Amino acid sequence: MSMSIERTLSLFRFLLFGFALSALPLSAFAQSWEKLSTQQQDILAPFANSWNALPEEEQHNLLGIARRYPTLSPEKQQRLHEQIDKWSRLTPEQRTRAREKYQAFSRVPAEKREAVKQMVREQQAAGAASAVQPGIPSR
């Protein structure tokens, strides 16, 4: 076989395999906490108590994060660990809202994202300032 035919066949097999995996239900990827590797459990430790109750899609996404974790620099690992810890403390409703905000933000053109970030920071600062100031008592 010529080299280009072999490459084409290899690419076709790869795409076919990927398509077959995407056709599997996410339940094919779901694992109980006890079946995770020690490394996965260490990385995903904030989810130890809630793992088995997480939606399969979320488990799948978190396993992908755990798979990439060892390739990150120590600084990025630390940041990711902090983010995982924060995410694990959110309620399902808060996670849904965070996903919606992320999706909305990703639709903002790249050149306008910094302006949106600044606006959000200002709103958060204003909200924090108003929460700290006591109300004026009425007479």
Contacts in CASP RR format, 6 or more apart in sequence:
PFRMAT RR
TARGET T0000
AUTHOR 0000-0000-0000
METHOD contacts of the structure
MODEL  1
MSMSIERTLSLFRFLLFGFALSALPLSAFAQSWEKLSTQQQDILAPFANS
WNALPEEEQHNLLGIARRYPTLSPEKQQRLHEQIDKWSRLTPEQRTRARE
KYQAFSRVPAEKREAVKQMVREQQAAGAASAVQPGIPSR
1 9 0 8 1.000
25 56 0 8 1.000
26 56 0 8 1.000
26 57 0 8 1.000
26 60 0 8 1.000
27 56 0 8 1.000
29 56 0 8 1.000
29 59 0 8 1.000
29 60 0 8 1.000
29 63 0 8 1.000
30 56 0 8 1.000
30 59 0 8 1.000
30 60 0 8 1.000
31 59 0 8 1.000
31 63 0 8 1.000
32 51 0 8 1.000
32 52 0 8 1.000
33 41 0 8 1.000
33 47 0 8 1.000
33 48 0 8 1.000
33 51 0 8 1.000
33 52 0 8 1.000
36 44 0 8 1.000
36 51 0 8 1.000
36 63 0 8 1.000
39 66 0 8 1.000
39 70 0 8 1.000
40 63 0 8 1.000
40 66 0 8 1.000
41 48 0 8 1.000
43 65 0 8 1.000
43 66 0 8 1.000
43 69 0 8 1.000
43 81 0 8 1.000
43 84 0 8 1.000
44 51 0 8 1.000
44 62 0 8 1.000
44 65 0 8 1.000
44 66 0 8 1.000
44 84 0 8 1.000
46 84 0 8 1.000
46 85 0 8 1.000
46 87 0 8 1.000
46 88 0 8 1.000
46 89 0 8 1.000
47 54 0 8 1.000
47 62 0 8 1.000
47 84 0 8 1.000
47 88 0 8 1.000
50 88 0 8 1.000
51 59 0 8 1.000
54 62 0 8 1.000
58 95 0 8 1.000
62 84 0 8 1.000
65 80 0 8 1.000
65 84 0 8 1.000
69 77 0 8 1.000
69 80 0 8 1.000
72 80 0 8 1.000
87 95 0 8 1.000
87 98 0 8 1.000
90 98 0 8 1.000
105 113 0 8 1.000
105 116 0 8 1.000
108 116 0 8 1.000
END
